[in-house]
Amino acid sequence: MKALVTGANGLIGANLLRSLHRQGHQANGLVRTGSDLTHIAHLPVTLSVGDVLNMDSLREPMSGRDVVFHTAVHFSYWGHDHAEVRATALDGTRNVLTAARGAGVRRVVVTSSTVTLGAGREPLVRDETSFADADDSRNAGYVATKIEQEARAAQIAEETGIEIVFALPTMSVGPFGTSLGPSNGVITSYLADSYRLSWPGGCNIVAVEDVADGHILLAESGEPGARYVLGSENLTWREVHGMIAELSGVSPPLQIVGKFASRGIAAAQELRALVTGSAPLATRKQADMVGRYYWYSHAATQALGYSPRSARDALAGAIAWLAASPHVARETRMGMRLDRKVHEARAGRVRAEDALRNRAA
């Protein structure tokens, strides 16, 4: 497979480049001018400079590609202008599909999100037949944007005749993102919280490495026009925070707080962020999601051969990465006693990265 990955320096894009290379495919990455290439510059792949908002910049990188993986969409509840996020999701996706069609690309895998499937107050598991309702979309601009992105992309694919498959990751945690992001932020927020708070509801945790492998599987075997969940285990937030605590060697959750209290805490965090210039540990948009269950089934993807690791293993790998990163303060790091599984994950990643550097050399 000859593939182009847009947003190649993002969390999913950087892991997708690694998965493509490991599986023997020819991988090219598309990055914007001035992008942070810290985690991908050493990879034995070709990097092209372009912008999904600039159609002309897409034509050459797409030339001769079989598949395009379109991962270049912001995932953030803070620090990005909503108009910019929307333009990248909608106009950027239109440009990618149009340019791919013109370049003779066989298939485009669009990275969407399971938030388009919705969530609920009851612990029910949703699948690809589900759709978010008005309550989901008004909770966060990101959710509404992803819903619209899917609808627009499906319409363009139908009009142009290009094959498109939607990858719907759940909460993806792990290494190599140039920014923290909300998913890995769940881990660092808990570690930085001296009160050890948790909240009602739940989510589905998956390793970003498995999400990357899932994208390749969809490029090879996914049904055109279909949506596929890329997730792993459904857990309550107390279970998620309990696993983070166990793997990091810190105290388990001491108190469950509801939506009202969470919103107050988030408002205080946002105010602090405005004063200090640092990102808040939580936002009011995220607090509005408290009490909802973002639980999903990946049975349809599993039928294609998708086999993700456990949530515990996913969190161990993410903590191994985050504990050595600037995203965890030194004071917080000194209070951690990492589990053996975390140390094993770190050692395995170091070996894998060393092997990649040797191949590039």
KEPA-576020 format. One record per residue (C-alpha): x, y, z. Coordinates in Angstrom, 3 decimals. Layout:
<u: X | v: Y | w: Z> .
...
***
This chain:
<u: 0.000 | v: 0.000 | w: 0.000> .
<u: 1.206 | v: 3.503 | w: -0.861> .
<u: -0.396 | v: 5.804 | w: 1.687> .
<u: -0.544 | v: 9.486 | w: 2.579> .
<u: -1.333 | v: 10.514 | w: 6.163> .
<u: -2.654 | v: 14.041 | w: 6.704> .
<u: -2.016 | v: 15.504 | w: 10.151> .
<u: 1.015 | v: 13.244 | w: 10.340> .
<u: 2.441 | v: 14.856 | w: 13.477> .
<u: -0.781 | v: 14.459 | w: 15.477> .
<u: -1.477 | v: 11.705 | w: 17.985> .
<u: -3.151 | v: 9.315 | w: 15.542> .
<u: -1.111 | v: 10.421 | w: 12.519> .
<u: 2.270 | v: 9.839 | w: 14.189> .
<u: 1.252 | v: 6.359 | w: 15.323> .
<u: -0.245 | v: 5.591 | w: 11.917> .
<u: 3.074 | v: 6.374 | w: 10.199> .
<u: 4.739 | v: 3.864 | w: 12.515> .
<u: 2.086 | v: 1.190 | w: 11.926> .
<u: 2.285 | v: 1.602 | w: 8.148> .
<u: 6.053 | v: 1.245 | w: 8.165> .
<u: 5.974 | v: -1.716 | w: 10.553> .
<u: 3.505 | v: -3.528 | w: 8.291> .
<u: 5.650 | v: -2.961 | w: 5.215> .
<u: 3.644 | v: -0.201 | w: 3.537> .
<u: 5.075 | v: 2.924 | w: 1.909> .
<u: 4.065 | v: 5.860 | w: 4.116> .
<u: 4.126 | v: 9.570 | w: 3.332> .
<u: 3.095 | v: 12.190 | w: 5.868> .
<u: 1.563 | v: 15.617 | w: 5.263> .
<u: 2.409 | v: 18.367 | w: 7.757> .
<u: 1.860 | v: 22.111 | w: 7.799> .
<u: 4.660 | v: 24.661 | w: 7.612> .
<u: 6.219 | v: 25.125 | w: 11.037> .
<u: 4.746 | v: 21.917 | w: 12.489> .
<u: 6.447 | v: 20.293 | w: 15.463> .
<u: 8.146 | v: 17.230 | w: 13.978> .
<u: 9.837 | v: 16.075 | w: 17.195> .
<u: 8.188 | v: 12.656 | w: 17.208> .
<u: 8.252 | v: 11.865 | w: 13.482> .
<u: 11.373 | v: 13.492 | w: 11.999> .
<u: 13.468 | v: 10.368 | w: 12.662> .
<u: 11.020 | v: 7.967 | w: 11.018> .
<u: 11.983 | v: 6.280 | w: 7.707> .
<u: 9.085 | v: 7.958 | w: 5.880> .
<u: 8.696 | v: 10.868 | w: 3.463> .
<u: 7.242 | v: 14.100 | w: 4.848> .
<u: 5.566 | v: 16.674 | w: 2.583> .
<u: 4.580 | v: 20.194 | w: 3.527> .
<u: 0.972 | v: 21.123 | w: 2.800> .
<u: -2.308 | v: 22.226 | w: 4.292> .
<u: -5.707 | v: 20.608 | w: 3.890> .
<u: -7.135 | v: 24.117 | w: 3.523> .
<u: -4.956 | v: 24.668 | w: 0.446> .
<u: -6.068 | v: 22.425 | w: -2.420> .
<u: -2.979 | v: 23.113 | w: -4.537> .
<u: -0.684 | v: 21.865 | w: -1.766> .
<u: -2.412 | v: 18.461 | w: -1.741> .
<u: -1.977 | v: 17.438 | w: -5.365> .
<u: 1.694 | v: 16.480 | w: -5.389> .
<u: 1.695 | v: 14.578 | w: -2.043> .
<u: -1.317 | v: 12.551 | w: -3.232> .
<u: 0.197 | v: 11.649 | w: -6.581> .
<u: 0.676 | v: 7.888 | w: -6.862> .
<u: -1.012 | v: 7.124 | w: -3.530> .
<u: -3.438 | v: 4.213 | w: -3.172> .
<u: -4.967 | v: 5.349 | w: 0.097> .
<u: -5.234 | v: 8.622 | w: 2.006> .
<u: -5.703 | v: 8.606 | w: 5.775> .
<u: -7.258 | v: 11.933 | w: 6.712> .
<u: -6.479 | v: 12.488 | w: 10.400> .
<u: -5.877 | v: 16.264 | w: 10.249> .
<u: -8.674 | v: 17.553 | w: 12.475> .
<u: -8.288 | v: 19.353 | w: 15.801> .
<u: -9.498 | v: 17.483 | w: 18.907> .
<u: -9.632 | v: 20.064 | w: 21.639> .
<u: -12.026 | v: 21.721 | w: 24.067> .
<u: -9.707 | v: 24.677 | w: 24.695> .
<u: -7.173 | v: 26.840 | w: 22.876> .
<u: -8.507 | v: 26.547 | w: 19.316> .
<u: -10.806 | v: 28.999 | w: 17.595> .
<u: -14.089 | v: 27.257 | w: 16.773> .
<u: -14.165 | v: 28.755 | w: 13.274> .
<u: -10.687 | v: 27.338 | w: 12.616> .
<u: -11.676 | v: 23.905 | w: 13.925> .
<u: -14.801 | v: 23.910 | w: 11.779> .
<u: -12.960 | v: 25.039 | w: 8.649> .
<u: -10.332 | v: 22.318 | w: 9.048> .
<u: -12.987 | v: 19.653 | w: 9.594> .
<u: -15.374 | v: 20.686 | w: 6.825> .
<u: -13.422 | v: 22.577 | w: 4.169> .
<u: -10.312 | v: 20.511 | w: 4.801> .
<u: -12.166 | v: 17.231 | w: 4.368> .
<u: -13.811 | v: 18.488 | w: 1.174> .
<u: -10.405 | v: 19.461 | w: -0.224> .
<u: -8.862 | v: 16.123 | w: 0.718> .
<u: -11.640 | v: 14.132 | w: -0.954> .
<u: -11.643 | v: 16.316 | w: -4.055> .
<u: -7.847 | v: 16.191 | w: -4.427> .
<u: -7.831 | v: 12.436 | w: -3.815> .
<u: -10.391 | v: 11.930 | w: -6.530> .
<u: -8.340 | v: 14.020 | w: -8.951> .
<u: -5.167 | v: 12.075 | w: -8.099> .
<u: -6.804 | v: 8.705 | w: -8.686> .
<u: -6.604 | v: 7.636 | w: -5.041> .
<u: -8.545 | v: 4.417 | w: -4.501> .
<u: -9.824 | v: 5.020 | w: -0.967> .
<u: -9.884 | v: 7.660 | w: 1.767> .
<u: -10.148 | v: 6.706 | w: 5.441> .
<u: -11.562 | v: 9.679 | w: 7.361> .
<u: -10.869 | v: 9.868 | w: 11.082> .
<u: -14.114 | v: 10.820 | w: 12.788> .
<u: -15.075 | v: 10.027 | w: 16.397> .
<u: -17.483 | v: 7.863 | w: 18.360> .
<u: -19.047 | v: 11.069 | w: 19.709> .
<u: -21.055 | v: 11.057 | w: 16.454> .
<u: -22.771 | v: 7.908 | w: 17.769> .
<u: -24.019 | v: 9.815 | w: 20.813> .
<u: -23.999 | v: 9.051 | w: 24.522> .
<u: -26.605 | v: 8.697 | w: 27.253> .
<u: -27.378 | v: 8.934 | w: 30.938> .
<u: -27.853 | v: 5.163 | w: 31.110> .
<u: -24.944 | v: 2.691 | w: 30.828> .
<u: -25.928 | v: 1.437 | w: 27.372> .
<u: -23.470 | v: 0.318 | w: 24.693> .
<u: -23.876 | v: 1.956 | w: 21.285> .
<u: -22.634 | v: 0.840 | w: 17.878> .
<u: -22.351 | v: 2.162 | w: 14.323> .
<u: -26.135 | v: 2.165 | w: 13.894> .
<u: -26.457 | v: 4.884 | w: 16.557> .
<u: -26.497 | v: 8.614 | w: 15.937> .
<u: -25.960 | v: 11.556 | w: 18.277> .
<u: -28.991 | v: 13.649 | w: 19.136> .
<u: -29.370 | v: 17.386 | w: 19.731> .
<u: -28.348 | v: 17.036 | w: 23.393> .
<u: -25.018 | v: 15.523 | w: 22.350> .
<u: -24.228 | v: 18.111 | w: 19.685> .
<u: -24.913 | v: 21.173 | w: 21.800> .
<u: -22.677 | v: 19.978 | w: 24.637> .
<u: -19.531 | v: 20.815 | w: 22.683> .
<u: -18.729 | v: 22.510 | w: 19.396> .
<u: -16.322 | v: 19.666 | w: 18.640> .
<u: -19.159 | v: 17.123 | w: 18.730> .
<u: -21.374 | v: 19.141 | w: 16.394> .
<u: -18.454 | v: 19.675 | w: 14.026> .
<u: -17.643 | v: 15.955 | w: 13.813> .
<u: -21.293 | v: 15.148 | w: 13.112> .
<u: -21.352 | v: 17.671 | w: 10.276> .
<u: -17.984 | v: 16.470 | w: 8.973> .
<u: -19.290 | v: 12.915 | w: 8.572> .
<u: -22.449 | v: 14.073 | w: 6.797> .
<u: -20.556 | v: 16.379 | w: 4.411> .
<u: -17.896 | v: 13.780 | w: 3.644> .
<u: -20.486 | v: 11.099 | w: 2.878> .
<u: -22.273 | v: 13.480 | w: 0.510> .
<u: -19.057 | v: 14.407 | w: -1.321> .
<u: -18.072 | v: 10.742 | w: -1.635> .
<u: -21.454 | v: 9.955 | w: -3.172> .
<u: -21.169 | v: 12.850 | w: -5.622> .
<u: -17.588 | v: 12.086 | w: -6.695> .
<u: -17.677 | v: 8.300 | w: -6.518> .
<u: -14.552 | v: 8.017 | w: -4.365> .
<u: -14.467 | v: 5.248 | w: -1.760> .
<u: -14.610 | v: 6.519 | w: 1.795> .
<u: -14.559 | v: 4.695 | w: 5.129> .
<u: -15.056 | v: 6.359 | w: 8.514> .
<u: -12.811 | v: 5.412 | w: 11.442> .
<u: -14.485 | v: 6.227 | w: 14.780> .
<u: -11.930 | v: 6.066 | w: 17.602> .
<u: -13.006 | v: 6.149 | w: 21.228> .
<u: -10.828 | v: 7.863 | w: 23.871> .
<u: -7.381 | v: 7.182 | w: 22.411> .
<u: -4.442 | v: 7.329 | w: 24.827> .
<u: -0.759 | v: 6.860 | w: 24.174> .
<u: 2.476 | v: 8.339 | w: 22.828> .
<u: 3.777 | v: 10.689 | w: 20.159> .
<u: 1.197 | v: 13.485 | w: 20.103> .
<u: 2.780 | v: 16.933 | w: 19.746> .
<u: 0.171 | v: 18.334 | w: 22.155> .
<u: -1.460 | v: 16.786 | w: 25.197> .
<u: -5.026 | v: 16.520 | w: 23.885> .
<u: -8.194 | v: 15.755 | w: 25.880> .
<u: -7.695 | v: 11.965 | w: 25.924> .
<u: -4.206 | v: 11.900 | w: 27.440> .
<u: -5.345 | v: 14.913 | w: 29.436> .
<u: -7.677 | v: 12.635 | w: 31.400> .
<u: -4.582 | v: 10.927 | w: 32.806> .
<u: -2.554 | v: 14.037 | w: 33.582> .
<u: -5.567 | v: 15.802 | w: 35.108> .
<u: -6.123 | v: 12.981 | w: 37.563> .
<u: -2.424 | v: 12.847 | w: 38.470> .
<u: -2.400 | v: 16.608 | w: 39.109> .
<u: -5.598 | v: 16.532 | w: 41.193> .
<u: -4.652 | v: 16.454 | w: 44.863> .
<u: -8.317 | v: 15.847 | w: 45.793> .
<u: -8.433 | v: 12.629 | w: 43.717> .
<u: -11.900 | v: 13.325 | w: 42.317> .
<u: -13.882 | v: 11.159 | w: 39.940> .
<u: -17.346 | v: 11.595 | w: 38.446> .
<u: -20.407 | v: 9.680 | w: 37.239> .
<u: -20.656 | v: 8.162 | w: 33.785> .
<u: -18.039 | v: 6.336 | w: 31.778> .
<u: -16.018 | v: 6.089 | w: 28.602> .
<u: -14.292 | v: 3.614 | w: 26.313> .
<u: -10.480 | v: 3.591 | w: 26.548> .
<u: -8.267 | v: 2.399 | w: 23.675> .
<u: -4.546 | v: 2.455 | w: 22.901> .
<u: -3.746 | v: 4.859 | w: 20.067> .
<u: -1.409 | v: 2.221 | w: 18.596> .
<u: -4.445 | v: -0.055 | w: 18.137> .
<u: -6.402 | v: 2.818 | w: 16.608> .
<u: -3.576 | v: 3.251 | w: 14.083> .
<u: -3.604 | v: -0.455 | w: 13.213> .
<u: -7.393 | v: -0.242 | w: 12.915> .
<u: -7.121 | v: 2.505 | w: 10.313> .
<u: -4.975 | v: 0.258 | w: 8.114> .
<u: -7.433 | v: -2.603 | w: 8.545> .
<u: -10.267 | v: -0.338 | w: 7.378> .
<u: -8.242 | v: 0.753 | w: 4.359> .
<u: -7.807 | v: -2.898 | w: 3.415> .
<u: -11.139 | v: -4.439 | w: 4.413> .
<u: -13.705 | v: -1.800 | w: 5.385> .
<u: -16.943 | v: -1.512 | w: 3.458> .
<u: -17.178 | v: 1.714 | w: 1.418> .
<u: -19.379 | v: 4.298 | w: 3.110> .
<u: -19.424 | v: 2.448 | w: 6.436> .
<u: -18.506 | v: 3.676 | w: 9.916> .
<u: -16.362 | v: 1.515 | w: 12.202> .
<u: -15.733 | v: 1.877 | w: 15.931> .
<u: -12.070 | v: 1.647 | w: 16.979> .
<u: -12.267 | v: 1.117 | w: 20.723> .
<u: -11.538 | v: -1.358 | w: 23.492> .
<u: -13.108 | v: -1.517 | w: 26.979> .
<u: -16.108 | v: 0.307 | w: 28.411> .
<u: -15.410 | v: 1.514 | w: 31.950> .
<u: -16.937 | v: 3.824 | w: 34.506> .
<u: -14.907 | v: 6.933 | w: 35.257> .
<u: -14.195 | v: 5.560 | w: 38.727> .
<u: -12.712 | v: 2.440 | w: 37.130> .
<u: -10.631 | v: 4.549 | w: 34.727> .
<u: -9.287 | v: 6.730 | w: 37.531> .
<u: -8.704 | v: 3.670 | w: 39.686> .
<u: -6.554 | v: 2.096 | w: 36.962> .
<u: -4.602 | v: 5.328 | w: 36.502> .
<u: -4.003 | v: 5.442 | w: 40.270> .
<u: -2.872 | v: 1.802 | w: 40.454> .
<u: -0.516 | v: 2.060 | w: 37.487> .
<u: 0.929 | v: 5.387 | w: 38.637> .
<u: 1.265 | v: 4.521 | w: 42.309> .
<u: -0.957 | v: 7.331 | w: 43.570> .
<u: -4.138 | v: 7.385 | w: 45.670> .
<u: -7.359 | v: 5.980 | w: 44.154> .
<u: -10.461 | v: 8.180 | w: 43.704> .
<u: -11.648 | v: 9.519 | w: 47.046> .
<u: -14.868 | v: 11.252 | w: 45.995> .
<u: -17.402 | v: 11.256 | w: 43.159> .
<u: -18.552 | v: 14.737 | w: 42.130> .
<u: -21.577 | v: 15.507 | w: 39.963> .
<u: -22.080 | v: 17.761 | w: 36.982> .
<u: -22.811 | v: 20.930 | w: 38.981> .
<u: -19.646 | v: 20.656 | w: 41.072> .
<u: -17.611 | v: 19.624 | w: 38.031> .
<u: -18.756 | v: 22.689 | w: 36.149> .
<u: -17.757 | v: 24.942 | w: 39.039> .
<u: -14.311 | v: 23.355 | w: 39.220> .
<u: -13.907 | v: 23.655 | w: 35.457> .
<u: -14.896 | v: 27.329 | w: 35.514> .
<u: -12.203 | v: 27.971 | w: 38.117> .
<u: -9.687 | v: 26.090 | w: 35.970> .
<u: -10.581 | v: 28.149 | w: 32.918> .
<u: -10.143 | v: 31.372 | w: 34.898> .
<u: -6.737 | v: 30.183 | w: 36.112> .
<u: -5.787 | v: 29.313 | w: 32.529> .
<u: -6.667 | v: 32.804 | w: 31.331> .
<u: -4.429 | v: 34.303 | w: 34.020> .
<u: -1.467 | v: 31.921 | w: 33.636> .
<u: -1.694 | v: 31.192 | w: 29.923> .
<u: -1.589 | v: 27.446 | w: 30.563> .
<u: -4.262 | v: 24.976 | w: 29.492> .
<u: -6.955 | v: 24.188 | w: 32.097> .
<u: -7.146 | v: 20.715 | w: 33.621> .
<u: -10.840 | v: 20.680 | w: 32.678> .
<u: -13.267 | v: 22.902 | w: 30.760> .
<u: -16.959 | v: 23.615 | w: 31.173> .
<u: -17.639 | v: 21.881 | w: 27.856> .
<u: -16.104 | v: 18.731 | w: 29.271> .
<u: -17.961 | v: 19.192 | w: 32.565> .
<u: -21.236 | v: 19.248 | w: 30.644> .
<u: -20.472 | v: 15.674 | w: 29.572> .
<u: -20.242 | v: 14.447 | w: 33.169> .
<u: -22.773 | v: 11.747 | w: 33.979> .
<u: -23.011 | v: 10.469 | w: 30.400> .
<u: -21.831 | v: 7.054 | w: 29.229> .
<u: -19.630 | v: 7.098 | w: 26.141> .
<u: -19.749 | v: 3.326 | w: 25.770> .
<u: -19.385 | v: 1.651 | w: 22.387> .
<u: -19.048 | v: -1.746 | w: 20.739> .
<u: -16.260 | v: -2.501 | w: 18.256> .
<u: -17.836 | v: -5.813 | w: 17.193> .
<u: -18.136 | v: -4.776 | w: 13.531> .
<u: -14.426 | v: -3.912 | w: 13.359> .
<u: -13.523 | v: -7.040 | w: 15.319> .
<u: -15.236 | v: -9.069 | w: 12.597> .
<u: -12.624 | v: -7.678 | w: 10.181> .
<u: -9.772 | v: -8.820 | w: 12.437> .
<u: -9.409 | v: -5.884 | w: 14.836> .
<u: -8.059 | v: -7.031 | w: 18.223> .
<u: -7.212 | v: -4.190 | w: 20.634> .
<u: -5.268 | v: -4.551 | w: 23.886> .
<u: -6.985 | v: -4.075 | w: 27.249> .
<u: -7.725 | v: -0.659 | w: 28.727> .
<u: -5.195 | v: -1.373 | w: 31.482> .
<u: -2.458 | v: -2.023 | w: 28.929> .
<u: -3.505 | v: 1.072 | w: 26.985> .
<u: -3.276 | v: 3.229 | w: 30.104> .
<u: 0.067 | v: 1.685 | w: 31.096> .
<u: 1.532 | v: 2.609 | w: 27.721> .
<u: 0.158 | v: 6.131 | w: 27.926> .
<u: 1.434 | v: 6.670 | w: 31.474> .
<u: 4.875 | v: 5.399 | w: 30.428> .
<u: 4.938 | v: 8.138 | w: 27.806> .
<u: 3.378 | v: 10.924 | w: 29.860> .
<u: 5.412 | v: 10.364 | w: 33.033> .
<u: 8.595 | v: 11.297 | w: 31.175> .
<u: 7.008 | v: 14.217 | w: 29.305> .
<u: 6.607 | v: 17.918 | w: 30.150> .
<u: 2.876 | v: 17.276 | w: 30.601> .
<u: 3.486 | v: 15.898 | w: 34.108> .
<u: 4.982 | v: 18.382 | w: 36.569> .
<u: 8.124 | v: 17.430 | w: 38.436> .
<u: 6.308 | v: 17.661 | w: 41.779> .
<u: 3.630 | v: 15.279 | w: 40.521> .
<u: 6.221 | v: 12.887 | w: 39.097> .
<u: 8.047 | v: 12.687 | w: 42.426> .
<u: 4.876 | v: 11.393 | w: 44.093> .
<u: 4.383 | v: 8.578 | w: 41.567> .
<u: 5.516 | v: 4.968 | w: 41.956> .
<u: 5.100 | v: 3.442 | w: 38.532> .
<u: 3.786 | v: -0.111 | w: 38.206> .
<u: 5.946 | v: -2.813 | w: 36.610> .
<u: 3.609 | v: -2.847 | w: 33.593> .
<u: 4.388 | v: 0.832 | w: 32.969> .
<u: 8.137 | v: 0.218 | w: 33.087> .
<u: 7.738 | v: -2.703 | w: 30.662> .
<u: 5.738 | v: -0.527 | w: 28.280> .
<u: 8.436 | v: 2.154 | w: 28.360> .
<u: 11.238 | v: -0.343 | w: 27.706> .
<u: 9.353 | v: -1.874 | w: 24.783> .
<u: 8.755 | v: 1.530 | w: 23.215> .
<u: 12.404 | v: 2.527 | w: 23.559> .
<u: 13.441 | v: -0.641 | w: 21.730> .
<u: 10.909 | v: -0.032 | w: 18.964> .
<u: 12.007 | v: 3.582 | w: 18.466> .
<u: 15.674 | v: 2.603 | w: 18.417> .
<u: 14.890 | v: 0.080 | w: 15.689> .
<u: 13.127 | v: 2.777 | w: 13.636> .
<u: 16.086 | v: 5.138 | w: 13.984> .
<u: 18.480 | v: 2.407 | w: 12.870> .
<u: 16.379 | v: 1.739 | w: 9.750> .
<u: 16.237 | v: 5.439 | w: 8.927> .
<u: 20.014 | v: 5.686 | w: 9.258> .
***
